[in-house]
Amino acid sequence: MQDSIRKADILIEALPYIQAFRGKVMVAKYGGSALDNVPAMRGILQDLVFLSEVGIRSVLVHGGGPAITRKLEASGRRSVFIDGMRVTDRTTVRVVDRELSNINGRLVQEIRALGGRARGLAGGRRVIAASAHARAKQLGYVGTVRAVRAEPIRAAFVHHGVPVISPIGQGPGGQLYNINADDVASEVAVRLGAEKLVLFTNVRGILRRGRTPDSLISTLTGAQARRLLARGVIAGGMIPKVRACVQAVARGVKKTHIIDAGIPHAMLLEIFTKKGIGTEITR
């Protein structure tokens, strides 16, 4: 009986948040090595299915860097990175597109297996228009987001569907461009006027001291985040995530969150509890 009462209390705690966010858009970005953690992946997808079923419009943008690297290595091609961006020639961009399309299809099938509805937006259903990166001479077919087609994304919301977006953009003449998935998620959140942008990573959030978990910063503003970037407190792979969050809140997204994909049901805990579990960046 007590266990049942505790579960009911949890639902009641979530009720005000469900009421506040019903009909709003939340964009989640999930990728990297976390995709290889099957239990964590299923937990995140379950969270997205739950959100969509209670009327919150959920969007998933995915990456797939490690899987792409493995595929290239299997064909004898070495991956080269400059400032965290994969140098992408004509052959590599085709491999990236195929591998991301495979991941996209797998995520769609996983959501459906969990009882949810999903629509893959990859391959022939691309929604990202791209331009060549400013450092194209060094990086090759790496791009930046020029525009986001919102109509196919919004069409997926019908009947509580979850649109699943691959970070490949199409430029003039049909040229494909490999784009950082954090940047794609940020642009999608801005275009849809999202309530929240949630980026999953492999640490608790923004930490003041290296990888020390008890130095977690729970809340900060975009201006404070920029100061931490300038001081070098935020470093490595966290830099593009924080920049994507800062850009999103500066352009209209109400809140952005960086949370640990390894914590079971991390998204629900961050959104539906007062304390949260990661870092939120606000206006």
Order of alpha helices (4+ residues) and beta strands (2+ residues): alpha-beta-alpha-beta-alpha-beta-beta-alpha-beta-beta-alpha-beta-alpha-beta-beta-beta-alpha-beta-beta-alpha-alpha-beta-alpha-beta
